[in-house]
Amino acid sequence: MASNSQEAVYNSDTSQNAESTVLFDHDNLKKKFNLFLKRLCPKTVNLANPSWACVITYIIGVILEGKEKQKNNEKVDNLSECAMETYDVMKSDKKDVLVVKGNSPKPIIVVPNEECFELLAKIHLDNDHADYETMLKFVSSNYLISEENLSLFMKLCNVCTKSEPFVNHCYYIFVMDLTDFEDKPYRYILTLVEISTHFVHLRPLIFDSSSEIAIELLKIFSDFGPPITLKTTTIKFDFFISVNAKLIQMCPEFNVLIEKTEWTNTENFYKSIKHELYEWMVMTGCSNWATGCRMVQWRMNNISNSENRTPFSLIFGVHANYSLYTNPIWLCVNETTSDVKKFKSKFCILERKSIPEVSNFIVKREATDNKDELMADRQNSTCHICHYPITMTPSYCTTCQSTIHSFCGYRYSGKMSIVLIMCAKCKKKV
């Protein structure tokens, strides 16, 4: 029989006093915990790791049936024999409980997933938000709970993860409407922003239908894994509920929570994305935003913060092999197409005040055969257009030989279809 203290922990009311639960978001975390478990744990009979209450009840029935057959000297089937070798049944609070057989001085109680959160929450709060190792030591000596369940609980605890956010846990989701600026056949941009890292996903859409968005989410979640929560505005809440229903039809494991959020939480991301798209159009002279959104996604995911960490590195653990310059200020030139002007007017985009003007001074590149001098020149070079250091192999204007970033110049086709680069000042003379 389990000790009185053990039964007290397992069977007691797990509601906490006001002092211990001031910061612990019990109801919200329980909802997310159970949703995640339903996604990961199938309701199948697995003697090695019984999880759900229905499975544990079935195993208890098999063991009791086997014991009855042994008592009556009847033949016991193989399933009952296997179950009886590993587990036993004991009474706890007038109900049958499955326990693990072993050399432990007290029985190890098998806890179903339905009761797992409440038990872990009580232990965690009673021990002043104990760390993972402390929780694992206590739990493994009293209960059979998978390490995956314990790890999930520790990641979800809003108090313990305040300084170390749970990556890929929650996304803002919204759709940018570009129907007045159609890039045939695309009219919309599906946008997802990971809240803790600000990692951005941008996907061009032909229609803003629930089916098309569900397919794009399926592609993203297949690569990055599904989050627990998607947050959207109140106006779009019902729409994304229908999107989630379509997603579940295609892949039941990708069921996510849809929650409401204020537009002010997503407005800054919306403005930043449209501004980056505009700057990409100005820089390239191209109005195909369906292509540009991919470039903007790459740039935004590789901008370093004050700790030299990028959204890309926070998600993948390493910096991108060929990331863009950490904070380039792209050249703002006069719009060469009416499409770019139309885009700027539609979204009320303001010019950046910090963009430097192009200097009249032209830096000539001296020809040299000395490899050491050439490497030193490349390492110490500064872009003639944006005046920022060039961290990778520099490019050169084919007309004036000025040192520039490859993305600060204009590409054109020379003889034999060779792609050449020209700086902004030389292009104005052409």
C-alpha positions in Angstrom: 0.0 0.0 0.0 1.2 3.5 -0.7 2.1 5.7 2.3 -0.4 8.1 3.7 1.6 11.1 2.5 1.8 9.7 -1.0 -1.9 9.1 -1.2 -2.5 12.6 0.3 -0.5 14.2 -2.6 -2.2 12.1 -5.3 -5.8 12.3 -4.0 -5.9 15.7 -2.4 -7.6 18.7 -3.9 -5.0 20.4 -6.1 -6.5 23.9 -5.9 -3.8 26.2 -4.5 -4.1 29.1 -2.0 -4.1 32.6 -3.4 -0.5 33.3 -2.5 1.1 30.4 -4.4 -1.0 30.9 -7.6 -0.8 34.7 -8.1 1.5 34.3 -11.1 0.7 30.8 -12.1 -1.8 30.8 -15.1 -3.4 27.5 -14.1 -6.4 27.3 -16.4 -4.7 28.6 -19.5 -1.7 26.3 -19.0 -3.8 23.3 -18.3 -5.7 23.8 -21.6 -2.4 24.1 -23.6 -0.9 21.1 -21.7 -3.9 18.8 -22.5 -4.0 19.9 -26.1 -0.4 19.1 -26.6 -0.8 15.7 -25.0 -3.7 14.9 -27.3 -1.5 15.7 -30.2 1.4 13.6 -29.1 -0.1 10.6 -27.3 -2.3 8.1 -29.2 -5.0 6.3 -27.3 -3.7 2.8 -28.0 -2.9 0.0 -25.6 0.8 0.2 -24.8 1.9 -1.9 -21.8 5.3 -0.2 -21.8 3.9 3.3 -21.4 0.2 3.4 -20.5 -1.0 7.0 -20.8 -4.7 7.8 -21.0 -7.3 6.8 -18.4 -9.2 4.6 -20.8 -6.0 2.6 -21.5 -5.1 2.3 -17.8 -8.7 1.2 -17.1 -8.4 -1.5 -19.8 -5.1 -2.8 -18.3 -6.6 -2.9 -14.8 -9.5 -5.0 -16.2 -7.0 -7.3 -17.9 -5.0 -7.8 -14.6 -8.1 -8.4 -12.5 -9.4 -10.9 -15.1 -6.1 -12.7 -15.0 -6.0 -12.9 -11.2 -9.6 -14.3 -11.3 -8.5 -17.0 -13.7 -5.5 -17.8 -11.6 -7.7 -18.1 -8.5 -10.0 -20.5 -10.4 -7.0 -22.5 -11.8 -7.9 -21.5 -15.3 -5.5 -20.7 -18.2 -4.4 -17.1 -18.3 -4.0 -15.5 -21.7 -0.7 -14.0 -22.9 -1.9 -10.3 -22.5 -2.9 -10.9 -18.9 0.4 -12.6 -18.2 2.4 -9.7 -19.6 0.4 -7.1 -17.8 0.6 -9.0 -14.5 4.4 -9.3 -14.8 4.8 -5.5 -14.9 1.8 -4.0 -13.0 -0.5 -4.7 -10.1 -3.7 -3.2 -8.9 -4.3 -1.6 -5.5 -7.1 0.3 -3.9 -6.7 4.0 -3.3 -9.6 6.2 -2.1 -12.1 3.4 -2.9 -10.9 3.1 -6.5 -8.6 0.7 -8.4 -5.2 2.3 -9.2 -2.5 0.8 -11.5 0.9 0.5 -9.9 4.3 -0.6 -11.2 5.9 -3.8 -9.7 9.6 -3.5 -8.7 12.1 -3.2 -5.9 10.8 0.1 -4.7 9.8 0.2 -1.0 6.6 1.8 -2.1 4.5 1.3 -5.2 4.9 3.6 -8.1 1.5 4.9 -9.2 0.7 5.1 -12.9 -0.8 8.6 -13.5 -3.1 9.0 -16.5 -2.6 12.0 -18.8 -6.0 13.5 -17.7 -4.7 13.9 -14.1 -1.0 14.6 -15.0 -1.2 18.4 -15.1 -3.0 18.8 -11.7 -0.5 16.5 -10.0 2.6 18.2 -11.5 1.1 21.7 -10.8 0.7 20.8 -7.1 4.2 19.3 -6.7 5.7 22.3 -8.6 4.0 25.0 -6.6 4.4 23.2 -3.2 8.2 23.2 -3.9 8.4 26.9 -4.9 8.6 26.3 -8.6 11.3 23.5 -8.4 13.6 23.1 -11.4 13.4 20.2 -13.8 16.0 17.9 -12.0 14.2 18.3 -8.6 10.8 17.6 -10.1 12.1 14.6 -12.0 13.7 13.1 -8.9 10.5 13.5 -6.8 8.1 12.3 -9.6 10.2 9.3 -10.6 10.3 8.0 -7.0 6.5 8.2 -6.6 4.8 8.1 -9.9 5.0 6.8 -13.4 4.9 10.0 -15.6 6.8 10.2 -18.8 9.8 12.7 -19.0 8.2 14.2 -22.1 5.1 15.2 -20.0 7.3 16.7 -17.3 9.4 18.5 -19.8 6.3 20.0 -21.5 4.9 21.2 -18.1 8.2 22.9 -17.2 8.3 24.6 -20.6 4.7 25.8 -20.3 5.0 27.2 -16.7 4.7 31.0 -17.3 6.7 31.7 -14.1 9.7 29.5 -14.8 9.9 30.4 -18.5 9.6 34.2 -18.0 13.3 34.7 -18.9 13.6 31.7 -21.3 10.7 31.7 -23.7 9.3 28.5 -25.2 10.4 28.8 -28.8 7.8 27.9 -31.5 5.1 28.1 -28.8 2.8 31.0 -30.0 2.4 32.9 -33.3 0.6 36.1 -34.3 -1.3 35.4 -37.6 -2.8 37.8 -40.0 -3.4 38.3 -43.7 -2.1 41.4 -45.6 -4.6 42.5 -48.3 -2.9 43.6 -51.5 -5.8 43.1 -53.9 -5.4 46.8 -55.1 -1.8 46.0 -55.9 -2.1 42.5 -57.4 1.0 40.6 -58.4 -0.9 38.2 -60.7 -2.1 35.8 -59.6 -1.3 36.7 -56.0 -3.4 39.1 -53.9 -2.6 38.4 -50.3 0.3 37.7 -47.9 -0.2 35.2 -45.1 2.0 36.4 -42.1 3.0 34.5 -39.0 5.3 36.0 -36.4 6.7 33.8 -33.6 6.1 35.9 -30.4 9.2 35.0 -28.4 11.8 35.2 -31.2 10.0 37.4 -33.9 10.8 34.8 -36.5 8.6 35.7 -39.6 6.9 33.5 -42.1 5.6 35.2 -45.3 3.6 33.3 -47.9 1.9 34.8 -51.0 -1.7 33.8 -51.5 -4.0 33.8 -54.5 -7.2 33.8 -52.3 -7.7 34.4 -48.6 -9.9 31.3 -48.3 -9.7 29.0 -45.3 -8.7 26.1 -47.5 -5.7 27.9 -49.1 -4.5 29.3 -45.7 -4.9 25.8 -44.1 -2.7 24.3 -46.9 0.0 26.9 -46.3 -0.1 26.3 -42.5 0.2 22.6 -43.2 3.4 23.3 -45.2 4.9 25.6 -42.5 4.0 23.2 -39.6 5.4 20.2 -41.4 8.8 22.0 -41.6 8.9 23.8 -38.2 6.4 21.8 -36.1 3.0 23.2 -35.0 2.8 25.8 -32.3 0.4 25.5 -29.4 -1.4 28.8 -30.0 -2.2 31.1 -32.9 -3.3 34.6 -31.9 -5.4 36.8 -34.2 -7.6 39.8 -34.0 -11.2 39.6 -32.8 -12.5 40.4 -36.3 -10.6 37.4 -37.8 -11.2 35.0 -34.8 -14.1 33.1 -36.3 -12.3 32.9 -39.7 -9.2 31.3 -38.3 -11.4 28.9 -36.2 -12.6 27.6 -39.6 -9.0 27.5 -40.9 -8.1 25.4 -38.0 -11.0 23.0 -38.7 -9.7 22.6 -42.3 -6.2 22.0 -40.9 -7.4 19.3 -38.5 -9.1 17.5 -41.4 -5.8 17.2 -43.2 -3.7 16.5 -40.2 -5.3 15.9 -36.8 -2.0 16.3 -35.0 -1.8 19.9 -36.1 -4.7 21.0 -33.9 -3.8 24.4 -32.4 -5.5 26.8 -30.0 -6.9 30.0 -31.6 -6.9 33.0 -29.2 -7.9 36.6 -29.6 -5.4 39.5 -29.3 -5.5 43.3 -29.8 -4.6 44.7 -33.2 -2.0 46.9 -31.5 0.1 43.8 -30.8 0.4 43.0 -34.5 0.3 46.5 -36.0 4.1 47.1 -35.6 4.8 43.8 -37.5 2.4 44.8 -40.2 4.0 48.2 -40.7 7.5 46.8 -40.6 6.7 44.2 -43.3 5.1 46.6 -45.7 8.0 49.1 -45.2 10.5 46.3 -46.0 8.5 45.3 -49.1 8.6 48.9 -50.3 12.3 49.2 -49.7 12.9 46.0 -51.6 10.9 47.3 -54.5 12.8 50.6 -54.5 16.2 48.9 -54.3 15.5 46.3 -57.1 13.2 48.4 -59.2 10.9 45.3 -59.2 7.2 45.4 -58.2 6.7 41.6 -57.9 6.0 41.5 -54.2 5.2 37.8 -54.3 8.9 37.3 -54.9 10.0 40.1 -52.7 8.2 38.8 -49.6 10.7 35.9 -49.5 13.6 38.3 -49.5 12.0 40.4 -46.9 11.4 37.3 -44.8 15.1 36.4 -45.0 16.2 39.9 -44.1 13.9 40.3 -41.1 14.9 36.8 -39.7 18.6 37.7 -39.9 18.6 41.1 -38.1 20.7 41.0 -35.0 19.6 42.4 -31.6 21.8 44.0 -29.0 23.0 40.5 -27.9 24.0 39.6 -31.5 21.2 37.1 -31.7 18.9 36.9 -34.7 15.4 35.3 -35.0 17.1 32.7 -37.2 19.6 31.8 -34.6 17.0 31.7 -31.8 15.0 29.1 -33.8 17.8 27.0 -35.2 20.6 27.5 -32.7 23.1 28.8 -35.3 23.5 31.9 -37.5 22.7 31.6 -41.2 25.7 30.7 -43.4 25.2 33.7 -45.6 23.1 36.1 -43.7 22.5 39.6 -45.0 24.3 42.5 -43.3 23.0 42.8 -39.8 21.4 46.3 -40.3 21.8 47.6 -43.8 20.1 50.8 -44.8 19.1 50.2 -48.4 19.4 53.0 -50.9 16.2 55.0 -51.4 16.2 56.3 -55.0 13.4 57.9 -57.0 10.8 55.4 -57.9 11.3 54.2 -61.4 7.8 52.6 -61.9 4.3 53.7 -61.2 3.7 50.4 -59.4 6.2 51.3 -56.7 4.6 54.8 -56.3 1.2 53.1 -56.1 2.4 50.8 -53.3 3.9 53.6 -51.4 0.7 55.7 -51.7 -1.6 52.8 -50.7 0.2 52.0 -47.5 1.1 55.6 -46.6 4.8 54.7 -46.3 7.1 57.4 -44.9 10.7 57.9 -46.0 13.4 56.8 -43.5 15.1 59.9 -42.0 18.4 58.2 -41.4 19.2 57.2 -45.0 22.4 58.9 -46.0 22.7 60.7 -49.3 25.1 59.4 -52.0 28.4 61.2 -51.7 30.0 62.9 -54.7 33.3 61.4 -53.8 34.1 58.3 -55.9 36.6 55.7 -54.5 38.8 54.3 -57.2 39.9 50.7 -56.9 43.6 50.4 -57.6 44.6 47.4 -59.6 47.1 45.1 -57.8 48.5 41.7 -58.3 49.4 41.3 -54.6 46.9 38.9 -53.0 47.6 40.2 -49.4 46.9 43.7 -50.4 43.8 42.6 -52.2 42.5 40.7 -49.2 43.3 43.7 -46.9 41.4 46.0 -49.3 38.4 43.7 -49.2 38.4 43.4 -45.4 38.7 47.2 -44.8 36.3 48.3 -47.6 33.2 50.4 -47.0 30.2 50.5 -49.4 30.2 53.7 -51.5 26.4 53.9 -51.4 25.2 53.2 -47.9 28.6 53.9 -46.2 28.4 50.7 -44.1 31.3 48.2 -43.8 31.4 45.3 -46.3 31.7 42.1 -44.3 31.8 39.7 -47.2 33.4 39.8 -50.7 32.7 43.3 -52.1 31.3 44.1 -55.5 32.5 46.9 -57.8 30.7 49.3 -60.1 31.8 48.3 -63.6 31.9 52.0 -64.6 33.6 53.9 -61.8 35.1 50.9 -59.9 33.6 52.0 -56.6 33.4 49.4 -53.8 29.7 48.6 -53.0 27.5 45.9 -51.5 26.1 43.6 -54.2 22.5 44.5 -53.1 23.2 48.3 -53.2 23.9 48.2 -57.0 21.9 47.8 -60.1 22.3 44.6 -62.2 22.3 44.7 -65.9 23.2 42.3 -68.7 26.5 42.9 -70.5 28.2 41.2 -73.4 27.6 37.4 -73.7 24.7 37.8 -71.1 27.2 38.5 -68.3 25.5 40.1 -65.3 27.2 43.4 -64.3 26.7 45.8 -61.4 26.4 49.6 -61.6 26.3 52.1 -58.7 23.4 54.6 -58.4 25.4 57.6 -59.6 26.7 56.0 -62.7 23.2 54.7 -63.5 21.8 58.3 -63.5 24.4 59.2 -66.1 23.2 56.4 -68.5 
